Amino acid sequence: LGHVETYEAGENMLQQGDFGDNLYIIAEGHVFLERSIDLGTRKGNAIISLLGRGRALGCWSTLLGEAHTLLSSARCRKATKVVVIKGPALREIMLGNFQLGFKILERLCSILRDRIQGAYGAMENI
């Protein structure tokens, strides 16, 4: 279902605009979620969130069986180790175990709420 990947400080795990089908759980380290923003006369990068151990990131749309591009980049603040899970494989498990699937979707709703709030807050600083 998954494997472990290691990244160095300053290394990008994910790049905004790339296609994604994996989910990541941080086992060690910290990751900045950043979004490049172009508002015509105002351009820049906004840090949406700083994630640490136990936090999740990645392309959640794969749980819906849909292709999706990444809306933000993920850059490691320090050396980071993550567990990588293939979204389509997790979707199959969720379809086979509705209780687990519901719990995962509940958690996803909380994560998405936090990320949207972080994105709005970050945009105010540009």
C-alpha positions as CSV (number, residue, x, y, z in Angstrom):
1,L,0.0,0.0,0.0
2,G,2.9,2.4,0.7
3,H,6.6,3.0,1.1
4,V,8.9,5.5,2.9
5,E,10.7,8.4,1.2
6,T,13.3,10.7,2.6
7,Y,13.9,14.4,1.7
8,E,16.6,16.9,2.6
9,A,16.0,20.3,4.1
10,G,14.9,22.8,1.4
11,E,14.0,20.0,-1.1
12,N,10.6,20.1,-2.8
13,M,8.4,17.0,-2.3
14,L,5.7,18.3,-4.5
15,Q,5.4,21.0,-7.1
16,Q,2.3,23.2,-7.7
17,G,0.8,22.3,-11.1
18,D,2.2,18.8,-11.3
19,F,-0.2,15.8,-11.5
20,G,-0.5,13.9,-8.2
21,D,-2.0,10.6,-7.2
22,N,-0.2,10.0,-3.8
23,L,-1.0,10.9,-0.3
24,Y,1.8,11.5,2.2
25,I,2.0,11.2,6.0
26,I,4.9,12.9,7.7
27,A,6.8,10.5,9.9
28,E,9.6,12.9,10.8
29,G,10.4,16.5,9.9
30,H,8.4,19.6,8.8
31,V,7.0,20.6,5.5
32,F,5.8,24.0,4.2
33,L,2.8,24.1,1.9
34,E,3.4,27.0,-0.4
35,R,1.3,28.4,-3.2
36,S,2.5,30.7,-6.0
37,I,0.1,33.5,-6.5
38,D,-0.3,35.9,-9.5
39,L,-2.8,38.7,-9.0
40,G,-1.6,40.8,-11.9
41,T,0.4,43.6,-10.2
42,R,1.0,41.5,-7.1
43,K,2.9,38.2,-7.3
44,G,4.6,36.0,-4.8
45,N,4.6,32.8,-2.8
46,A,2.4,32.3,0.2
47,I,3.0,29.8,2.9
48,I,-0.3,28.1,3.5
49,S,0.7,25.9,6.4
50,L,3.6,24.3,8.2
51,L,3.0,20.6,8.7
52,G,4.8,18.3,11.2
53,R,4.8,14.7,12.3
54,G,1.5,12.9,11.8
55,R,0.1,15.5,9.4
56,A,-1.1,14.5,5.9
57,L,-0.8,16.1,2.5
58,G,-1.0,15.2,-1.2
59,C,-3.6,14.8,-3.9
60,W,-6.9,14.0,-2.1
61,S,-8.9,13.9,-5.3
62,T,-7.5,10.5,-6.1
63,L,-9.7,9.2,-3.3
64,L,-12.6,10.2,-5.5
65,G,-11.1,8.4,-8.5
66,E,-10.4,11.7,-10.2
67,A,-7.2,13.0,-11.8
68,H,-6.0,16.3,-10.3
69,T,-3.1,18.7,-10.4
70,L,-1.5,19.9,-7.2
71,L,-2.7,23.2,-5.9
72,S,0.4,23.9,-3.8
73,S,4.0,23.0,-3.5
74,A,5.5,21.1,-0.5
75,R,9.0,22.1,0.6
76,C,10.8,20.5,3.5
77,R,11.8,22.8,6.3
78,K,14.3,20.2,7.6
79,A,15.2,16.6,6.7
80,T,11.9,14.8,6.4
81,K,10.7,11.3,6.2
82,V,7.2,10.5,4.8
83,V,5.0,7.5,4.2
84,V,3.8,7.5,0.6
85,I,0.4,6.0,-0.1
86,K,-1.1,5.5,-3.5
87,G,-4.4,7.2,-3.6
88,P,-6.2,4.6,-5.9
89,A,-5.0,1.8,-3.6
90,L,-6.4,3.6,-0.5
91,R,-9.7,4.2,-2.4
92,E,-10.1,0.5,-3.0
93,I,-9.6,-0.2,0.7
94,M,-12.1,2.5,1.6
95,L,-14.7,1.0,-0.7
96,G,-14.2,-2.3,0.9
97,N,-14.5,-1.0,4.5
98,F,-17.1,1.7,4.8
99,Q,-16.4,2.5,8.4
100,L,-12.7,3.2,7.7
101,G,-13.7,5.1,4.5
102,F,-16.0,7.3,6.5
103,K,-13.3,8.0,9.2
104,I,-10.8,9.0,6.5
105,L,-13.3,11.3,4.8
106,E,-14.1,12.9,8.1
107,R,-10.5,13.6,8.7
108,L,-10.2,14.9,5.1
109,C,-12.9,17.4,5.7
110,S,-11.0,18.8,8.7
111,I,-7.8,19.0,6.7
112,L,-9.5,20.8,3.8
113,R,-11.1,23.3,6.1
114,D,-7.7,24.1,7.7
115,R,-6.0,24.4,4.3
116,I,-8.7,26.7,2.9
117,Q,-8.4,29.0,6.0
118,G,-4.6,28.9,5.6
119,A,-4.8,29.9,2.0
120,Y,-7.1,32.8,2.7
121,G,-4.9,34.0,5.5
122,A,-1.8,33.7,3.3
123,M,-3.4,35.7,0.5
124,E,-4.0,38.7,2.8
125,N,-0.2,39.0,3.2
126,I,0.5,39.5,-0.5
